[in-house]
């Protein structure tokens, strides 16, 4: 008999009653150090007082009014995101997949409205992940996500991640743009080579394409910069945001230059819930914290410390961890054993992590962690390795 909650997840038999900062607590009081962050979502940890205040204050005023009317906090958030990015305009939605979908439509509309109606295809990459809708699983490159849902949306040309020659070979008169993650998250925390990412910009400029960065996981401070494209030193035309943007509240955004958004007029795209007052209040509160002096510099410093200390664990337990890779507080442990085994062993040691592709155990801690959390996590990873090696 099917469960009343549709069985689309392989859940661990643990439920949490509350959270505080970098920790989650079960109903019986057991504490876990949360280096999963709801898969890079709770960027400011749990029960952050500024976010709680913003949400409860807005909840007592107005939840929803639709985009048929002006929403002042939406306008404020758009202004702040634009002011701190390459972009000129922002569209708000509810999730990462929706943000990617909005960007894909925007790229096609740009080509259509600039007289290139034959251009609709996107170059995408092996190991990528862009969401769970039909078009985003088609854009991604995970056969397990696609199985049983065919035929795929026939508009994506996959090439090896990091191979600029293959990218250029894949560009045809039908190509509209390139969709890429600066750091592949679900694919196993695989940072793109900076020269490769800059080469994508050059190819787009040469062939009249739009460069679209999927920043659902790399955005909002995760790499130690507000946006992942800043880490790479490459300016895109379009980006998709979600996850950390709401600190746990569902919200997504698609940011674009004025040139890229030339085809977006009333009625061309929309969202019933997107950019509602509750989501906007929380997202603005998240930005309040991320834009504080030295906050992102501290993320970079903490990420470097965590990386170095995990490299020490890998040197001690090479039979468990082959290598450590990542950027900022987006770190992957490439495993010599099944990654799921390390995820389980870490959890048993009191540390929550996330599995990823390429046999990687992902660490995506809240951006608020400090040295004590780093030390605690490194000790737990070491204990997990010891248990697997014995």
N, C-alpha and C positions, 0 to 999 in steps of 0.2 A: 504494500500500500504506500502510495506516495505521501511524503510528509506535507503538512499544511503549509510550511514555508518551502517554496519550490526548491528542490535539491540541486541548486546550481553552484554551491560552494562545498569544498571539502574542509569543513570547519574543525578546529581543535576544540576539544571538550573542556573549554574554560570560558567563563563569563565574568565580566568585570563590573563592579559596583560603582567605582568612582576612580577619578584620576587626580593627581596633584603634581604639577610641574612635569618632570621627566618620568614619573612613576604611575603605574596602574595598580589597582587593588581589587582582588576578588571579594565576593560577598563574605567569605570566611576570613578575610584580612590578609591573605598572602600578597606580598608585594613583588612587582616585577619592574625592572628598569626597562622602559619602553624605547628601544632603538628601532622600532618599526614605524612609529608615529602614524598609524593608520595608513601605511604605505605613503609616507612623505606628506601627509595631510596636516597633522597637528603640529605645525611648524613652531608654534610658541608654547608647546606643551599642553598639559591638561589644566583646566580650571584657571586659566590666566585671568587675573582680576580685571585687567583693562578690557578684555574681550567680553567677559561676563557682564561687566557694567554696561558696555555698549549694547549688547544684545537685549538685556533686560529693560534698559531705558527705552530702546526702540520698540520692544514688544508691548510696552504699556501705551504706546502712541498709535502706531500704524504698521500692520504686517504687509498688506498687499493692496495695490490700487491699479495695477496693470500699466503697461507702457503706452496706454492711450493718453496718459497725463505725464507731466514733468515729474521727475523724482530727484529732488535736490541732492541727496546723498550720492545718487548715481552720477550726477554731473560733477560732483566734487571728486569722486573716485576716478572718473575718467580724466579729469584735469590733472590729478596727481600722478596717475600712471603715464599719461602723455608727457608730463613735465620731467619725468625721471626716465624716459626711454627715447628710442628713435621715433616713436609713433606720433601720429597726429590725431588719431581717433580710436575709440574703443567700443566694442559691442559686448554686452553682458548676457550670460546664459547660466546654466546650472551645473555643468560638469565638463571634464576634459574632453570627452568625446564630442560633445556639442560644440566646444570651442574649436576643435579640429575641423568638424563639419562646416562650421561657419567660415573658417579659413579656406577650406577647399572650394566652397561656393564663391567666395570672394575672388580667389585666383581665376576661376573660370569666367566670372563676370567681368573682371578686368580685361582678360583677353578678348572676350566677346565685344565689349564696348570700345575697345581700341582697334577694332577691325580685324581681329585674328580669330574668327569664329571657328576655325578648324583646330584651334589649340585647346585641348581639354585634359590631356594626360599629365600625370605627375611622375617624376622620378623619385623613387623611395628606396629604402635600403634593407638588406638582409639583417636580421636581428632587431628590427624596429618594432615598436608597439605604439599604436595611436588611438586605441579605444576598442569598444566592443559592438559598435553599430556595423551594419553590413559594409558600408564604405570604409570605415576605419580598420576593420579586420582585413579588408582587401588591401588597404594601404600598408598594413603591417605585414610581417613575414613569419607568422607562427602557424604552422600547419595544424596544430592542436586547436587553435582558436577558430580555424576555418572549417574544420571537419564537420560535415553534415549541413553546412550552411551555403553550399554552392548553388548556382555558379556565383563566383565572386564578381564584384563590380569591376568591369573590364576597363580600367582607366589608369592602372598603376604599373610602372616598369621598375622592377627590383634589380638593384645592382649591389655588389659587395660594399659594405661600409668601409670607407677609407680609400677606395680606389677611384681616383679622379679620372683616370683614363676610361674606365668603364662608364662613369657618369657621362662623359662627353660623347662616348659611343652610343649611349642610350637616347640622347637628345635627337628628336625628329621634328619635322614641321608641325606635328600634332602636340608637342610638349608645351605645357603651360607654365610649369614651375617645378621646383625641387622641394620636397618635404623631408626634413631631417631633424634628429635630436642631437644637440651638441654633445650630450652624454647619453648613450642608450641606457635607460633604466631597467626596464623589464628584460632587456636583452643581455643584462649581466654587468651593469656599471662599466660600460666601454666608452671612455672619453674619445671624441673625435680628435684626430690630429689637427692642430691649428692650421697648418699649411693646407690640409685637405679642406677644412671649412672655409678658409679664405678662397680656395680654388673654386668652391661652389658659388661664392659671390661673383667671382670673375666670370664664370660660365654663364650665370644668369644675366649679367650685364651684356655679355657678348651676344647671347642668343635672344634677348628680349623676354626673359622669363622672370617670374617672381620667386624670391627665396623665402621659404616658409619654415620657421623654426617651431617645432613642437616643444614648448617650454612647460608643459603640464607638470613634469616632475622637476625640471632643472630651474624653473622660475621661482621667484619670491624668496631669494636668499639661499637656496639650497647649495649652490656652488660657492658661496661666499661673496657673491655679487647679487644685486637685485635680480638680474636676469642672466641666464647662461650664455647668451650671445656676448655679453660684456666680458665674461671669462675668456671666450674664444677670440675676442677682438674683431668680430665680424658683425656688420649691421644687416639685418634681414629686412624684408618688406612687410612681413606678416609674422605674428607669433600667436600661439595658443597658450593660455594660462588656466590653471585651476588649482587643485590640491591645496598647497599652502596659502593661496590667496584668501581663503576664508578661515584658515586655522581650525577647520573642522566643520564649518558651516558650508553647505553645498553652494558653490559659486564658481563660474568660469568666465573667461573673457577672451576675446579675440582683438588684438591690437594691430593696427596697420598704418602705413603712411597714407597721406591724402591721395597720392598717385595710385596706390594699390586699391584704395576704396572708391575709386572713381565711379564704379557701377552701382554702388549701394545708395538707393533712394527709398522713400517710404513704400513699404509693401514688398521689397525684394527679399527681406529676411526678417525673422522675428522670434520672440519667445514669450510665452504667457507669464512664466514665473521669473524669467531672467532679469536681474538687476532690481529685484524687489527691495523695499526699504529695509527689511531684516538683513538680507544678505549684504546690502551696501553698508549698513552700519558696522557690521562685523569686519568686512573687508577693509574699510577705512581704519578701523581700530588696529587691524593687523599691520597696515602700512605705518600707522603711528609708531609702532615699535620697531619695525624693520628700518625706518628712516631715522631713528635716533642716532646721534653722533657715536661713531665707533662700533655700532652693533654688528655691521657686516664684516668689519675688520676683525672683530672678535670671533666671528664664525670661521673666518679663514685661519686664524691662529689656532683655534680649538681643533679644526679639521686637520691641520698639519700635525698637531700633537697626537691626535687619535691615530692618524695614518702611520706615523713613525712608530708608535708603541705597538700597533697591530703588526707592523712589519717585524718587530722583535718577536712577537708570538709566532709568526710564520716561520722565522728562522729557528725557533725552538721546536716547533712541531711541523716540519716539512712534510711528514707523512699524512697530515690532515689539511694544511693550507699551503697551496702552491705559490700564491702571490697575493698581494694587496694592491688594489687600484681604485681610482676615483678622483673626485674633486670636491673640495670643501667638506661638507657633512653629507656626502653622497658616496659611500664607500662599499666596495665589493671584495669579498674574500673568495678568491678562486680556489675551489676545493680539490684536494687529491682524493677525497672520499665523496660519496654522494652528498650534495649540498643539503638535501633534506635532513640527513643525519646530523649535520652540524647545527642546522636551525633547531632541531629537536633538542640536541644536547645543550645548546645555549639557553633554550627555554627552561630546561630542567635545572640549569644553573641559576636561573632568575633573570635572564636577559631575553627580550623579545626582538627577533630579527625577521627578515623577509626573504624567502627564496626568490631566485631570479634565473634567467636563462644562462647558458654556458656554464652550468654547474657552479653557480655563485650564490653565496649567502650575503644578502644585502644588509647594510647598516645605514639607517636613515633616522638618526636621532633628532629630537627637537633642537632647534637652533639656539635654544637658551642654555644648553648644557655647559658645565664648567669643568675644571680640572678634576674635581672629585668624581663626577660622573664618568669621565674618561678613564680614570684609574679603576673604578668599579667595573666598567664594561670590559676593559682589557683583562682584568683578573677573571671575570666570568668566561670570556672567550678562551682564556688559557685553561681554565678548569674543564670546559667543554672539550677542548682538544685532548687534554689528558685522559678524559673518560673514553674518547674514541680511539686513542692510541694504545690503551691498556688491553 
